[in-house]
Amino acid sequence: MKIYTKTGDQGTTALLGGTRVSKANLRIDAYGTVDELNAYIGLLRDQEVNNVRQGFLKEIQDRLFTLGAALASTPGKENIQRPDIHLQDVEKLEIQIDKMEESLTPLKNFVLPGGHQVISFSHLARTVCRRAERCTILLDQSEPVDPILIAYLNRLSDYLFVLGRKIAQELNIEEVLWEPRNKQS
């Protein structure tokens, strides 16, 4: 099978279910951003410090493919076979967040991204996740989206933030805190 089909040369693509839409469609933007997020999760998974959580990060990538498939589906076509995101997937993220936070100092300031390349990768993934969430919410305003997809993206961005903090702790890197300037009179 060839990778190129030439069917998108006019600026359209097919959703699961066969409906053709513009490549600038909100639905395409949403699942394309989820795909971008998945690549960043892969980058995070490949970092040595994450050897202990490679399995969980791969599971997140699997869920993101599932989420992308849901977003790529033609609305109203119920006969399409695809996997689903479940509440348990959101709860697994919450469990991991809670475990990591047990050993982290509570925050009193915002954290600036950086301090180490891997920490920055985590923040990049987090910001792409937030964009994927915004794209999905925007899509939901014109075509209903399963609320569990939005909840999963929201919790995943929280996970990625806490992961960045946990990686800083594991690498003994001091977090870069945002210290707002006081207004001068």
Residue pairs with C-beta under 8 A, 6 or more apart in sequence:
7 13
7 14
8 23
11 22
11 23
11 24
12 20
12 21
12 22
12 23
13 20
13 21
13 23
13 28
14 20
14 21
15 21
15 27
15 72
15 73
15 74
16 69
16 72
16 73
16 74
16 77
16 80
16 82
17 73
17 74
17 77
17 80
18 74
19 74
19 77
21 27
21 28
22 28
26 135
26 138
26 139
26 142
26 143
27 71
27 72
27 139
27 143
29 135
29 139
30 71
30 132
30 135
30 136
30 138
30 139
31 67
31 68
31 71
31 72
33 128
33 131
33 132
33 135
34 64
34 67
34 68
34 71
34 132
34 136
34 153
35 64
35 68
36 128
36 132
37 64
37 125
37 128
37 129
37 132
38 61
38 64
38 65
38 68
40 121
40 124
40 125
40 128
41 57
41 60
41 61
41 64
41 125
42 61
43 121
43 125
44 50
44 57
44 118
44 121
44 122
44 125
44 163
45 53
45 54
45 57
45 58
45 61
47 118
47 121
49 118
49 167
49 170
49 171
50 57
50 118
50 167
53 163
56 92
56 96
59 92
60 93
60 156
60 159
63 85
63 89
63 152
66 82
66 83
66 84
66 85
67 85
67 149
67 152
67 153
69 82
69 83
70 82
70 84
70 85
70 145
70 146
70 149
71 136
71 139
71 145
71 149
73 80
73 82
74 80
75 143
75 144
85 146
85 148
85 149
85 152
86 148
87 148
89 148
89 152
90 148
90 151
90 152
90 155
93 152
93 155
93 156
93 158
93 159
94 155
96 159
97 155
97 158
97 159
97 162
100 162
100 163
100 165
100 166
101 162
103 166
103 169
104 162
104 165
104 166
104 169
109 177
109 178
109 179
110 177
110 178
111 161
111 164
111 165
111 175
111 176
111 177
111 178
112 176
112 177
112 178
113 119
113 120
113 123
113 124
113 164
113 176
114 120
114 123
114 176
115 168
115 173
115 174
115 175
115 176
116 167
116 168
116 171
116 173
118 167
118 171
119 164
119 167
119 168
119 171
119 173
122 160
122 161
122 163
122 164
122 167
123 160
123 161
123 164
125 160
126 157
126 160
126 161
126 164
129 153
129 156
129 157
129 160
130 157
132 153
133 150
133 153
133 154
133 157
136 145
136 149
136 150
136 153
137 145
137 150
139 145
140 150
165 175
167 173
168 174
168 175
